[in-house]
Amino acid sequence: MTIVADSHMGMILPEDISSRIAEFMAGRQNFPFIKTDELICIFYLFGKNNKVNSDEELKEVIDLADRTVANMTRDIEIYSNSLKAKKVDSEFIRSKYINRELQITVEKKADDVKEERILNDPTILSECFAQHVSYYNQEYFFHIYGPLRESELIKHIREDLVGRMVMIGYNRKEEKALPFHHALIPLYIWTRDH
């Protein structure tokens, strides 16, 4: 199994992001649906089922992480330029999310794709991160950790994270600007609860 296929992406903060996206897609909320002072935390878990087991896989993770950050940076710049030109509004963003929902439904060849699958789609979550960072003209950072060792993890999450690599991103300039001691704390809590 390749690292790409053995990866998972999600958004931890804001905690209710799925319900916000659902409300937005249903037209009951407008953009921006994350406030300027709210912390956004996005994560990428590599080696989810099979761990990162070799130097080759480690290089594959680093390459994938570098490409992901480059794509996110590009998307943020594109949205920033669109916002300056006043070309981005709620309906434009909503239509992108709904088009992605249709694409997933067609790819899965099912009329009953679970709403949770749509609301946690990596493309929609990445867009959400880029759109809000751009809208508020925020600084952001990404950092990669791992492969995580047993000594770095509390007992309750060792099975889920030992040997895995994690890239985490925030809408803050650097880790020192976070309201907790380590950037992985929200991921540890999320992993324990899920």
CORURUR-V270825 format. One record per pair of residues at least 12 apart in sequence whose C-alpha atoms are under 10 Angstrom apart, sorted by the first residue. I is the first residue (numbers start at 1). GAP is how many residues later the second one is. D is the distance in Angstrom with one decimal. If there is no record, write none. Layout:
i={I & I}
gap={GAP & GAP}
d={D & D}
This chain:
i={1 & 1 & 1 & 2 & 2 & 2 & 2 & 2 & 2 & 3 & 3 & 3 & 3 & 3 & 3 & 3 & 3 & 3 & 3 & 3 & 3 & 3 & 4 & 4 & 4 & 4 & 4 & 5 & 5 & 5 & 5 & 6 & 6 & 6 & 6 & 6 & 6 & 6 & 6 & 7 & 7 & 7 & 7 & 7 & 7 & 7 & 7 & 7 & 7 & 7 & 7 & 8 & 8 & 8 & 8 & 8 & 8 & 8 & 8 & 8 & 9 & 9 & 9 & 9 & 9 & 9 & 9 & 9 & 9 & 9 & 9 & 9 & 9 & 9 & 10 & 10 & 10 & 10 & 10 & 10 & 10 & 10 & 10 & 10 & 10 & 10 & 11 & 11 & 11 & 11 & 11 & 11 & 11 & 11 & 11 & 11 & 11 & 11 & 11 & 11 & 11 & 11 & 12 & 12 & 12 & 12 & 12 & 12 & 12 & 12 & 12 & 12 & 12 & 13 & 13 & 13 & 13 & 13 & 13 & 13 & 13 & 13 & 13 & 13 & 14 & 14 & 14 & 14 & 14 & 14 & 14 & 15 & 15 & 15 & 15 & 15 & 17 & 17 & 17 & 17 & 17 & 17 & 17 & 18 & 18 & 18 & 18 & 18 & 18 & 18 & 19 & 19 & 20 & 20 & 20 & 21 & 21 & 21 & 21 & 21 & 21 & 21 & 21 & 21 & 21 & 22 & 22 & 22 & 22 & 22 & 24 & 24 & 24 & 24 & 24 & 25 & 25 & 25 & 25 & 25 & 25 & 25 & 25 & 25 & 25 & 26 & 26 & 27 & 27 & 27 & 29 & 30 & 30 & 30 & 30 & 30 & 31 & 31 & 31 & 31 & 31 & 31 & 31 & 31 & 31 & 31 & 31 & 32 & 32 & 32 & 32 & 32 & 32 & 32 & 32 & 33 & 33 & 33 & 34 & 34 & 34 & 34 & 34 & 35 & 35 & 36 & 36 & 36 & 36 & 36 & 36 & 36 & 37 & 37 & 38 & 39 & 39 & 39 & 39 & 39 & 40 & 40 & 40 & 40 & 40 & 40 & 40 & 40 & 40 & 41 & 41 & 41 & 41 & 41 & 41 & 41 & 41 & 41 & 41 & 41 & 42 & 42 & 42 & 42 & 42 & 42 & 42 & 42 & 42 & 42 & 42 & 42 & 43 & 43 & 43 & 43 & 43 & 43 & 43 & 43 & 43 & 43 & 43 & 43 & 44 & 44 & 44 & 44 & 44 & 44 & 44 & 44 & 44 & 45 & 45 & 45 & 45 & 45 & 45 & 45 & 45 & 45 & 45 & 46 & 46 & 46 & 46 & 46 & 46 & 46 & 46 & 46 & 46 & 46 & 46 & 46 & 46 & 47 & 47 & 47 & 47 & 47 & 47 & 47 & 47 & 48 & 48 & 48 & 48 & 48 & 48 & 48 & 49 & 49 & 49 & 49 & 50 & 50 & 51 & 51 & 51 & 51 & 51 & 51 & 51 & 51 & 52 & 52 & 52 & 52 & 52 & 52 & 52 & 53 & 53 & 53 & 58 & 58 & 58 & 58 & 61 & 61 & 61 & 61 & 62 & 62 & 62 & 65 & 65 & 65 & 65 & 65 & 65 & 66 & 66 & 66 & 68 & 68 & 68 & 69 & 69 & 69 & 69 & 69 & 71 & 71 & 72 & 72 & 72 & 72 & 73 & 73 & 74 & 75 & 75 & 75 & 75 & 75 & 75 & 76 & 76 & 76 & 76 & 76 & 76 & 76 & 76 & 76 & 76 & 76 & 77 & 77 & 77 & 77 & 77 & 78 & 78 & 78 & 79 & 79 & 79 & 79 & 79 & 79 & 79 & 80 & 80 & 80 & 80 & 80 & 80 & 80 & 80 & 81 & 82 & 82 & 83 & 83 & 83 & 83 & 83 & 84 & 84 & 88 & 88 & 93 & 93 & 93 & 96 & 96 & 97 & 97 & 97 & 97 & 97 & 97 & 97 & 97 & 98 & 98 & 100 & 100 & 100 & 100 & 101 & 101 & 101 & 101 & 101 & 101 & 101 & 102 & 104 & 104 & 104 & 105 & 129 & 129 & 129 & 130 & 132 & 133 & 133 & 133 & 134 & 136 & 137 & 138 & 138 & 138 & 138 & 139 & 139 & 139 & 139 & 139 & 140 & 140 & 140 & 140 & 140 & 140 & 140 & 141 & 141 & 141 & 141 & 141 & 141 & 141 & 141 & 142 & 142 & 142 & 142 & 142 & 142 & 142 & 142 & 142 & 142 & 143 & 143 & 143 & 143 & 143 & 143 & 143 & 143 & 143 & 144 & 144 & 144 & 144 & 144 & 145 & 145 & 145 & 145 & 145 & 145 & 145 & 146 & 146 & 146 & 146 & 146 & 146 & 146 & 147 & 147 & 147 & 147 & 147 & 147 & 148 & 148 & 148 & 148 & 148 & 148 & 149 & 149 & 149 & 149 & 149 & 150 & 150 & 153 & 154 & 154 & 155 & 156 & 156 & 156 & 156 & 156 & 157 & 157 & 157 & 157 & 157 & 157 & 157 & 158 & 158 & 158 & 160 & 160 & 160 & 161 & 161 & 161 & 166 & 166 & 167 & 168 & 168 & 168 & 168 & 169 & 169 & 170}
gap={46 & 48 & 49 & 44 & 45 & 48 & 55 & 58 & 59 & 42 & 43 & 44 & 45 & 46 & 47 & 48 & 49 & 54 & 55 & 57 & 58 & 61 & 42 & 43 & 56 & 57 & 60 & 41 & 42 & 43 & 44 & 39 & 40 & 41 & 42 & 43 & 44 & 45 & 46 & 37 & 38 & 39 & 40 & 41 & 42 & 43 & 44 & 54 & 157 & 158 & 159 & 35 & 36 & 37 & 38 & 39 & 40 & 41 & 114 & 158 & 33 & 34 & 35 & 36 & 37 & 111 & 112 & 113 & 114 & 116 & 117 & 157 & 158 & 159 & 31 & 32 & 33 & 34 & 35 & 110 & 111 & 112 & 115 & 116 & 158 & 177 & 29 & 30 & 31 & 32 & 33 & 109 & 110 & 111 & 114 & 115 & 117 & 118 & 157 & 158 & 176 & 179 & 27 & 28 & 29 & 30 & 31 & 156 & 174 & 175 & 177 & 178 & 179 & 21 & 25 & 26 & 27 & 28 & 29 & 30 & 157 & 173 & 174 & 177 & 20 & 21 & 24 & 25 & 26 & 27 & 28 & 24 & 25 & 26 & 171 & 175 & 16 & 17 & 23 & 102 & 103 & 108 & 111 & 97 & 98 & 100 & 101 & 102 & 103 & 107 & 97 & 100 & 13 & 14 & 99 & 12 & 13 & 73 & 76 & 97 & 98 & 99 & 103 & 104 & 107 & 75 & 93 & 94 & 96 & 97 & 66 & 67 & 69 & 70 & 73 & 65 & 66 & 68 & 69 & 70 & 71 & 72 & 73 & 76 & 94 & 68 & 72 & 63 & 64 & 67 & 61 & 59 & 60 & 61 & 63 & 64 & 57 & 58 & 59 & 60 & 61 & 62 & 63 & 97 & 100 & 101 & 104 & 57 & 58 & 61 & 96 & 99 & 100 & 103 & 104 & 57 & 95 & 99 & 94 & 95 & 98 & 99 & 102 & 97 & 101 & 96 & 97 & 99 & 100 & 101 & 102 & 135 & 99 & 134 & 133 & 131 & 132 & 133 & 139 & 140 & 88 & 89 & 92 & 93 & 100 & 129 & 130 & 131 & 132 & 88 & 101 & 127 & 128 & 129 & 130 & 131 & 142 & 143 & 145 & 146 & 80 & 83 & 84 & 87 & 100 & 125 & 126 & 127 & 128 & 129 & 144 & 145 & 83 & 99 & 100 & 101 & 123 & 124 & 125 & 126 & 127 & 141 & 143 & 144 & 21 & 24 & 78 & 100 & 121 & 122 & 123 & 124 & 125 & 16 & 99 & 100 & 116 & 119 & 120 & 121 & 122 & 123 & 142 & 12 & 14 & 15 & 16 & 18 & 19 & 100 & 101 & 115 & 117 & 118 & 119 & 120 & 121 & 14 & 100 & 114 & 115 & 116 & 117 & 118 & 119 & 112 & 113 & 114 & 115 & 116 & 117 & 118 & 111 & 112 & 114 & 115 & 113 & 114 & 96 & 97 & 109 & 110 & 111 & 112 & 113 & 114 & 94 & 95 & 96 & 110 & 111 & 112 & 113 & 94 & 110 & 111 & 88 & 89 & 106 & 107 & 83 & 104 & 105 & 106 & 82 & 103 & 105 & 77 & 78 & 79 & 101 & 102 & 103 & 76 & 78 & 101 & 58 & 74 & 99 & 72 & 73 & 74 & 98 & 100 & 55 & 59 & 54 & 55 & 57 & 58 & 57 & 67 & 56 & 51 & 52 & 54 & 55 & 56 & 59 & 50 & 51 & 53 & 54 & 55 & 56 & 57 & 58 & 59 & 61 & 62 & 53 & 54 & 56 & 57 & 60 & 52 & 53 & 56 & 48 & 51 & 52 & 53 & 54 & 55 & 56 & 50 & 51 & 52 & 53 & 54 & 55 & 56 & 57 & 53 & 52 & 53 & 48 & 51 & 52 & 53 & 54 & 50 & 51 & 43 & 47 & 34 & 35 & 38 & 28 & 31 & 21 & 22 & 24 & 26 & 27 & 28 & 30 & 31 & 20 & 26 & 18 & 21 & 23 & 24 & 12 & 14 & 16 & 17 & 18 & 20 & 23 & 16 & 13 & 14 & 17 & 13 & 40 & 41 & 42 & 41 & 39 & 37 & 38 & 39 & 37 & 35 & 34 & 32 & 33 & 34 & 35 & 31 & 32 & 33 & 34 & 35 & 29 & 30 & 31 & 32 & 33 & 34 & 35 & 27 & 28 & 29 & 30 & 31 & 32 & 33 & 34 & 25 & 26 & 27 & 28 & 29 & 30 & 31 & 32 & 33 & 41 & 23 & 24 & 25 & 26 & 27 & 31 & 32 & 40 & 41 & 21 & 22 & 23 & 24 & 25 & 19 & 20 & 21 & 22 & 23 & 38 & 39 & 15 & 16 & 17 & 18 & 19 & 20 & 21 & 14 & 15 & 16 & 17 & 18 & 19 & 13 & 14 & 15 & 16 & 17 & 18 & 12 & 13 & 14 & 15 & 16 & 12 & 13 & 35 & 34 & 38 & 37 & 32 & 33 & 35 & 36 & 37 & 30 & 31 & 32 & 33 & 34 & 35 & 36 & 30 & 33 & 34 & 28 & 31 & 32 & 26 & 27 & 30 & 18 & 21 & 17 & 15 & 16 & 18 & 19 & 14 & 15 & 13}
d={9.5 & 9.6 & 8.3 & 10.0 & 8.7 & 9.6 & 8.3 & 8.8 & 9.9 & 9.8 & 6.4 & 6.0 & 8.7 & 9.8 & 8.9 & 8.9 & 7.9 & 6.9 & 9.1 & 7.0 & 6.7 & 8.6 & 7.6 & 8.5 & 8.6 & 8.2 & 7.7 & 9.0 & 8.7 & 9.2 & 9.7 & 8.5 & 6.4 & 5.2 & 5.5 & 6.2 & 7.2 & 8.4 & 9.5 & 7.0 & 5.4 & 4.5 & 5.8 & 5.5 & 8.2 & 9.7 & 9.7 & 9.5 & 9.6 & 9.5 & 9.6 & 8.2 & 5.7 & 5.0 & 6.7 & 8.5 & 6.7 & 9.7 & 8.4 & 9.6 & 7.6 & 5.6 & 4.4 & 6.2 & 8.8 & 8.4 & 8.3 & 5.9 & 9.5 & 8.6 & 9.1 & 9.6 & 9.4 & 9.7 & 8.7 & 5.9 & 5.5 & 6.7 & 8.6 & 6.6 & 7.9 & 6.6 & 7.1 & 8.8 & 9.8 & 9.9 & 7.6 & 5.8 & 4.3 & 6.2 & 9.0 & 7.9 & 9.8 & 8.8 & 6.7 & 8.6 & 9.5 & 8.6 & 9.5 & 9.4 & 9.5 & 9.8 & 9.7 & 7.5 & 5.5 & 6.1 & 7.5 & 10.0 & 7.0 & 7.1 & 9.4 & 6.9 & 9.9 & 9.9 & 8.4 & 6.3 & 4.9 & 4.8 & 7.3 & 9.9 & 9.1 & 8.0 & 9.7 & 9.7 & 7.8 & 9.7 & 7.2 & 6.6 & 5.9 & 7.3 & 9.6 & 9.8 & 9.2 & 9.4 & 9.9 & 9.4 & 8.9 & 8.4 & 9.4 & 8.4 & 9.0 & 9.0 & 9.5 & 9.5 & 7.7 & 9.1 & 5.4 & 6.8 & 9.9 & 9.2 & 9.6 & 8.0 & 6.6 & 8.3 & 9.2 & 7.9 & 9.8 & 9.3 & 8.9 & 9.5 & 6.5 & 9.2 & 8.9 & 9.0 & 8.7 & 10.0 & 8.5 & 9.4 & 9.0 & 6.7 & 8.5 & 9.7 & 9.4 & 7.0 & 9.3 & 9.6 & 9.4 & 9.1 & 5.7 & 8.3 & 9.6 & 7.0 & 6.9 & 9.8 & 9.5 & 8.7 & 9.4 & 8.9 & 8.7 & 8.0 & 8.8 & 8.7 & 5.6 & 8.4 & 9.6 & 8.8 & 9.6 & 7.1 & 5.0 & 8.6 & 9.8 & 7.8 & 8.5 & 9.9 & 9.3 & 8.7 & 9.5 & 9.1 & 7.8 & 9.8 & 9.3 & 8.4 & 6.7 & 7.8 & 9.2 & 9.8 & 9.4 & 8.4 & 9.1 & 9.5 & 7.0 & 9.8 & 10.0 & 8.6 & 8.9 & 8.1 & 8.8 & 8.8 & 6.2 & 9.4 & 8.6 & 9.8 & 9.4 & 9.7 & 8.7 & 7.1 & 6.4 & 7.8 & 8.4 & 9.2 & 9.7 & 7.3 & 9.0 & 8.9 & 9.5 & 8.0 & 5.5 & 5.6 & 8.5 & 8.5 & 9.8 & 7.0 & 5.7 & 4.8 & 7.2 & 9.5 & 9.1 & 9.8 & 8.1 & 8.9 & 9.8 & 8.0 & 8.0 & 7.6 & 9.0 & 8.5 & 5.8 & 5.2 & 6.6 & 9.1 & 9.9 & 9.3 & 10.0 & 9.0 & 9.6 & 9.6 & 6.9 & 5.7 & 4.3 & 6.2 & 8.9 & 9.3 & 9.8 & 7.8 & 8.4 & 9.5 & 9.5 & 9.0 & 8.3 & 5.6 & 5.1 & 6.3 & 8.7 & 9.7 & 9.7 & 9.8 & 8.7 & 7.0 & 6.0 & 4.7 & 6.7 & 8.6 & 9.8 & 9.5 & 9.8 & 6.8 & 9.9 & 9.4 & 9.3 & 9.5 & 9.0 & 9.6 & 9.3 & 5.8 & 5.1 & 6.1 & 8.2 & 8.7 & 9.1 & 9.0 & 9.8 & 7.6 & 5.2 & 6.7 & 9.0 & 7.6 & 7.8 & 9.7 & 9.0 & 6.5 & 8.5 & 9.6 & 8.4 & 9.6 & 10.0 & 8.7 & 8.5 & 8.3 & 8.1 & 9.6 & 9.4 & 8.2 & 7.6 & 5.0 & 4.9 & 7.9 & 8.9 & 6.6 & 9.5 & 9.4 & 5.8 & 5.6 & 7.0 & 8.8 & 7.4 & 8.8 & 9.2 & 8.1 & 9.8 & 8.5 & 9.5 & 7.8 & 9.3 & 9.5 & 8.3 & 9.4 & 9.5 & 9.2 & 9.2 & 7.8 & 9.2 & 7.1 & 9.9 & 9.8 & 9.7 & 10.0 & 9.7 & 9.9 & 9.7 & 9.1 & 7.3 & 9.6 & 9.6 & 9.1 & 9.7 & 10.0 & 7.3 & 8.4 & 8.6 & 6.6 & 8.0 & 9.5 & 9.1 & 9.0 & 7.8 & 9.7 & 6.2 & 8.2 & 8.9 & 9.9 & 8.7 & 8.6 & 4.9 & 6.7 & 8.8 & 7.0 & 5.5 & 9.1 & 9.2 & 9.9 & 8.6 & 9.7 & 9.9 & 7.3 & 10.0 & 9.2 & 9.4 & 8.6 & 9.5 & 7.3 & 6.2 & 9.1 & 9.0 & 5.9 & 7.7 & 9.0 & 8.1 & 9.8 & 8.7 & 4.9 & 6.8 & 9.1 & 7.4 & 8.7 & 9.3 & 9.7 & 9.3 & 7.8 & 6.9 & 10.0 & 9.9 & 9.9 & 9.3 & 9.3 & 9.3 & 8.9 & 9.0 & 8.6 & 8.4 & 9.0 & 8.9 & 9.3 & 9.8 & 8.8 & 6.2 & 9.6 & 8.7 & 9.3 & 9.3 & 9.5 & 8.2 & 8.7 & 7.8 & 7.4 & 9.0 & 9.2 & 9.2 & 6.0 & 8.8 & 8.8 & 8.9 & 9.4 & 8.9 & 7.6 & 8.9 & 9.0 & 9.3 & 8.8 & 8.2 & 9.4 & 8.8 & 9.4 & 6.4 & 9.3 & 9.9 & 9.8 & 9.7 & 9.9 & 6.3 & 7.0 & 8.0 & 8.6 & 5.9 & 5.3 & 4.9 & 8.4 & 7.1 & 5.5 & 4.3 & 4.6 & 4.9 & 7.1 & 9.6 & 8.3 & 5.5 & 5.7 & 6.8 & 6.4 & 5.9 & 5.9 & 7.9 & 6.6 & 5.5 & 4.1 & 6.7 & 9.2 & 9.6 & 9.5 & 8.5 & 9.2 & 9.8 & 8.2 & 5.5 & 5.6 & 6.5 & 9.2 & 9.3 & 8.9 & 8.6 & 9.8 & 7.1 & 5.6 & 4.1 & 6.4 & 8.9 & 8.7 & 5.7 & 5.2 & 6.2 & 8.3 & 9.9 & 8.8 & 9.4 & 8.7 & 7.2 & 6.4 & 4.5 & 6.5 & 8.8 & 8.6 & 7.2 & 4.8 & 4.9 & 4.7 & 7.9 & 6.6 & 5.2 & 5.2 & 5.7 & 6.2 & 8.2 & 8.3 & 5.4 & 6.3 & 8.5 & 9.9 & 5.7 & 8.2 & 8.2 & 8.3 & 9.5 & 9.8 & 9.1 & 9.8 & 8.8 & 6.3 & 9.7 & 9.9 & 7.0 & 8.8 & 9.7 & 6.5 & 5.8 & 9.5 & 9.7 & 9.8 & 9.6 & 9.8 & 7.4 & 8.8 & 10.0 & 8.9 & 8.4 & 8.7 & 9.2 & 9.3 & 7.5 & 7.5 & 9.9 & 8.6 & 8.7 & 9.9 & 8.6}
